[in-house]
Amino acid sequence: LQRSLSLFPLTMIGVGATIGTGIFFTMVEAVPKAGPAVILSFLLAAVTAGLTALCYAELAGRVPAAGSSYSFAYATVGEFAAFIVAACLLLEYGLAGSAVAIGWSDYLNNFLVNAFGWEIPAHLRSPMFVSDHHNVNFNPGNFNLPPVILVAMCCLLLVRGAKESATTNAVMVLVKLAILVFFAVIAFTGFDTANFTPFFSPDPDSGYVGMAGVTAAAGTVFFSFIGLDTIATAGEEANNSRRNVPIGILAALLIVTAFYLLVAVAAVGAQPARMFAGQEAGLAVILQNVTGQAWPALVLSAGAVVSVFSVTLVTIYGQTRILYAISRDGLIPKTFQKVNKRTLAPVSNTIIVCLVVGAVAGLVDSGFLWDMVSMGTLTAFIVVSI
């Protein structure tokens, strides 16, 4: 692998993997639990994510390898434990790539409807297998085509090389950060300090009171911080990795936290807490109420489309680098460690990962996938922290 990534693209990999569609919709779930005190929930989640990020930064400086927590486990506690971590990382990255790509289908369709008045046919944006946690329903005429197209585009970028992919990701990250700034600027024009009183004011039906609501909401918004560890998968392609990877992880955490707090303060200031419950596309609705126009929803839809593209790209990137490290240690076939002489990227590895991620995204729904992603991520975080 070629050491071609400086500190800025490394940091953007972390921001790109972390700031996804969660911030566009998490307020609807979190504010009814905590009220205006959801700001404390974001701070609590940021501290928790920060402690894990410090653990990753420490190990990334000592073991600057491509495999992230797999390589950390291999170097510290041995092959067997590392193999278990590797299985969890397949859940965290591989299935996350599929699950995020599935979400792109809805956002793309929403954007097309708002922009052109045309929607993707239902049978081409619905999975063949749908799980309701009790039964699996088979719909032979359905296939979720948009996420497959998204994964194919990510594949074309990744086989061209890490530097090209990181540059494209950095551009998309700057776009979605600009979208969040756009939201905050407009929301602040409708800012009302009365919306922060009383500070702890969750929905009476939620059952949460005071700090109990803050901690419950923190659990909800924590998923918006997952992705910082993706920087560690670029350890072997980073310039001066012992310095830049740890700094990149912490810099990404600070950027993500700052933007989340900006959005949270702007959203709560522009709309009473009681209005968040059950509100679809919450940020877009806030902008529409503040401006009295529909065009902000179109801008936010475009931001969500770019956001999911960026998250899918860096998630698949992380999976290929983890498999590269596992293959180099002899635990899976050598195909995954072969690097193309021209692009200096693991092309066969990337194509195999994209075929699997694309097939899963096109055939199944995301509900079951997110449960598996959460389990894999939690296990990896625990191992690294220990």
HUPE-V128253 format. One record per run of one state. SS is the DSSP state (2 for helix, 1 for strand, 0 for the rest). FROM is the first residue (numbers start at 1). LEN is the number of residues. If there is no record, write none. Layout:
SS_FROM_LEN ; SS_FROM_LEN
This chain:
0_1_4 ; 1_5_1 ; 0_6_1 ; 2_7_12 ; 0_19_3 ; 2_22_41 ; 0_63_6 ; 2_69_8 ; 0_77_2 ; 2_79_38 ; 0_117_5 ; 2_122_3 ; 0_125_4 ; 1_129_3 ; 0_132_4 ; 1_136_3 ; 0_139_6 ; 2_145_15 ; 0_160_2 ; 2_162_27 ; 0_189_4 ; 2_193_4 ; 0_197_7 ; 2_204_3 ; 0_207_4 ; 2_211_15 ; 0_226_2 ; 2_228_10 ; 1_238_1 ; 0_239_2 ; 2_241_30 ; 0_271_2 ; 2_273_3 ; 0_276_6 ; 2_282_10 ; 0_292_3 ; 2_295_34 ; 0_329_5 ; 2_334_4 ; 0_338_9 ; 2_347_17 ; 1_364_1 ; 0_365_1 ; 2_366_20 ; 0_386_1
